[in-house]
Amino acid sequence: NIPLLQAARRRNSLNLLGLAEAELEEQFVRGDGPGGQATNKTNNCVILKHIPSGIVVKCHQTRSVEKNRKIAREILQEKVDLFYKGEDSDVFKEKKASEKKKQEKKRRAKENLERKKLFKEMQQLDKK
């Protein structure tokens, strides 16, 4: 099970629901984490809330307010799309596909490890 809202942040999705600026509430606050004086004295962290759904996104990925605003809107758009479309969302489908690919890669790696173990055992038996 993949939590729906954690599947957001995929850039290749094309069919996302649009966001109206009237539905958004935006705040600028001081960010947290490493950065010292640059972080402690500037309000470049963006908190964006989609009022109809109640979804809130906090973005402090860069030092630029404009870049953070853009990134926050992208993340919020994907989360809102997931919220309303659920499993029909392109973001959800992409996340499912990447999880499946990851599991397949793990399975193949495990099989290769087993083959290597068997090969080493066979070599040791041949030496005896």
Residue pairs with C-beta under 8 A, 6 or more apart in sequence:
2 92
2 95
2 96
2 99
4 82
4 83
4 86
4 92
5 55
5 79
5 82
5 83
7 82
7 91
7 92
7 94
7 95
8 75
8 78
8 79
8 82
8 91
9 74
9 75
9 78
10 78
10 90
10 91
10 94
10 95
11 74
12 94
13 78
13 81
13 89
13 90
13 91
13 94
14 90
15 90
16 77
16 78
16 81
16 90
16 91
17 77
17 80
17 81
17 84
17 85
18 77
19 50
19 73
19 76
19 77
19 80
23 50
23 51
23 52
24 48
24 49
24 50
24 51
24 76
25 48
25 49
25 51
26 46
26 47
26 48
26 49
26 69
27 46
27 47
27 48
27 49
28 43
28 44
28 45
28 46
28 47
28 65
29 43
29 45
29 47
30 39
30 40
30 41
30 42
30 43
30 45
31 39
31 42
31 44
31 45
31 60
32 39
32 45
32 60
33 39
33 60
38 63
42 63
43 65
44 60
44 62
44 63
44 64
44 65
44 68
45 58
45 59
45 60
45 68
46 58
46 59
46 60
46 65
46 68
46 69
46 72
47 56
47 57
47 58
47 59
47 72
48 56
48 57
48 58
48 59
48 69
48 72
48 73
48 76
49 55
49 56
49 57
50 56
50 76
50 79
50 80
53 80
53 83
53 84
55 76
55 79
55 80
55 83
57 72
57 75
57 76
57 79
58 72
59 68
59 69
59 71
59 72
59 75
60 68
61 67
61 68
61 71
62 68
62 71
78 91
81 89
81 90
81 91
82 89
82 91
82 92
85 92
86 92
87 93
